[in-house]
Amino acid sequence: MAENNEREQGAHTIVIAVENKSGVLARIAGLFSARGYNIDSLCVSETEDPSISKMTLTVKGDERILEQIYKQLNKLIDVIKVSDLTEGDFIDRELALLKVKTLNAAARQDIMQIASIFRAKVVDIGKQSLTLEVAGKTSKVNAMIEMLKSYGIKEMIRTGKIAMARELNQKK
Amino acid sequence: MTGAEIMVRSLKKEGVDTMFGYPGGVLLPLCDQLYDSGIRVILVRHEQGAAHAADGYARSSGRVGVCMATSGPGATNLVTGIATAYMDSIPVVAITGQVATHLIGSDAFQEVDITGITRPITKHNYLIKDVKDITRTVKEAFYIASSGRPGPVLIDLPVDVQRAEGKFEYPEKIEMRSYKPTYEGHPLQIERAWKTIKEAKRPLLLIGGGVIISGASEQLKIFVEKTGIPVVFTLMGLGSIPGDHPLALGMLGMHGTKYANYAVVESDLLIAVGCRFDDRITGKIETFAPSAKIIHIDIDPSSISKNIIVDIPIVGDAKNILSKLVENAEKLQIESWVKKIMDWKEKHPLTYEKNGLKPQYIIEKLSGILPDDAIICTEVGQNQMWTAQFYKFRKPRTLVTSGGLGTMGFGFPAAIGAQIANPDKIVVDIAGDGSIQMNIQELATAVYNKLPVKIIILNNYCLGMVRQWQQLFYKKRYAYTCLKNAEPDFVKLADAYGAKGYRVTTSEEFDKIIPEVLKEKEKPVLVDCRICEEENVFPMVPAGASLDQMLEGLA
């Protein structure tokens, strides 16, 4: 799993606090595309302060590229703060919805069992499918997806990671 | 009062007395308001001219340049000018009209998403949707454009917002939680830098446009004279200290002097101030200053270690940091290093064969007779490089040239802006026969406003710099670079616009007419100099080669 050795792979989880204004997402996305950086995942939402939005991004790159990314992000007028959570302890979660094929009763049983192991919820049921909701670390979501692949995943959507530094943050 | 009036009052609050622009449908309320406002609006003949003129105004004066255009094509015509200002960190505020807010997104007549288009080429931009936001936006725009690392800011103003009723309450102070440029250099870093400088055996200063922008010329000169460290310049750094100073080695890089490039290659410490290590100065990045430690002083943290890994970064304002460095500065024991450089300087001077009318001669001549405060604008190409090599800039803000973007057609409208900002100075545009045709329509602007801009066309009937590359690297296949068959009669052209035109074919003729050209105070003067067609710019470091692999002149 890529996420199990996130750090070795040079993947970083960055949280950006920005002014909650129209056009800010375009500025950030534009910065990445213009400079040839890749975004692996991106999640944006309002915060406890409605004038501030937070974006969680996962990006890959060596130290130099990442340093440039932080600096370029900081240069944008609407960016208030950029934090690389990968440097310390942080909590991260992701949510996925999966529509899995259930060709027979046995398959349905199996899938429900797998879901319960991963503490996923059944949120919809059809004649030949089950829709599961799973939340957790990206690695856990990946593991469950891996387990369900053999049954046939009809449709899947993921939110991308959201992350927050731990209160007693220890630098790694 | 209307949004348009609020806009005009806000501009006045920011000290704007001159703008460059072109009217249009959705800009009408603002134009109408400006008409008797006391702000001088220079009507250009193409919006690109407005953006470059505002840029030239800003570069030559240090004030914020302001331009305006209508929506759609008016706005897109500003784009090249905005990008030019962005690449060279020039404070420009561009105001564009926009279709009414309820029409935005409907592909209305003359609608473009100009904030979207200019996002990567502005320092910041705004679309004002509410008349209440005008004053704060203008305040922020001027602050952002002129502070930190300066740059262009665009304000898009829909026509219904210009017409809407609102109150004028101009904010006294500005508070932006997300924008706080660093001016003070970190004291420990400055201390570390000085320690390193003291220990260096072969130190070299590398000066970029940041020194000129921050007004650090005096501090730099004191530092150079106290320490005795030689100086090389980027194109944008020329004029920061006098080009004829004994320790000034001229420009480095692709068309730099041999001695500047040799000095970079052999130095053991490079003190870079306000520059960004563009590929035109570094050549092959792996072999750039191979044995040097690098100190980099820059106000923009993202410039540091972007292209070149830096040993001692100092983020802050060049003037501030140089003042601190000057405090401790003392004479360094680097006589043998300086002697070595002086030997190179003597052995490998910039030179050219003196037969026929040579462009280098023209530049040298101008450099010799023009006063120190004359402002020299250039177009882009050979004309620009010859100017950088052979004109001894003696004061900051006397060279106005598109360094980063390399915009042909920049020089003449920029000269118009510079002349308006500096009515009493001599303003010259050194042009090529290609570049001048890119914004020749601005002759009308210059004539109408009685601007005595001197246009010196180094006419070699071709796009010389591109032809030079074709000659050297493309087996002399001159694809699309010959202008000979359809070149206009520039003298007649000047005449048609109501300007004065001259043609010279020999150095003697040039010498003879130049006093007359300089005497003209009422209208633009164009001199069509039929230069030696084959002349090229040397030395030259081929793209991607190391700085010490310079090509010399070809026979």
Interface residues (C-beta under 8 A of the other chain):
Chain A: V18 E19 G23 A26 R27 G30 L31 A34 R64 E67 Q68 K71 Q72 N74 K75 I77 D78 V79 I80
Chain B: T115 G116 R119 P120 K123 H124 L127 I144 M176 R177 S178 Y179 D300 P301 S302 I304 S305 K306 I309
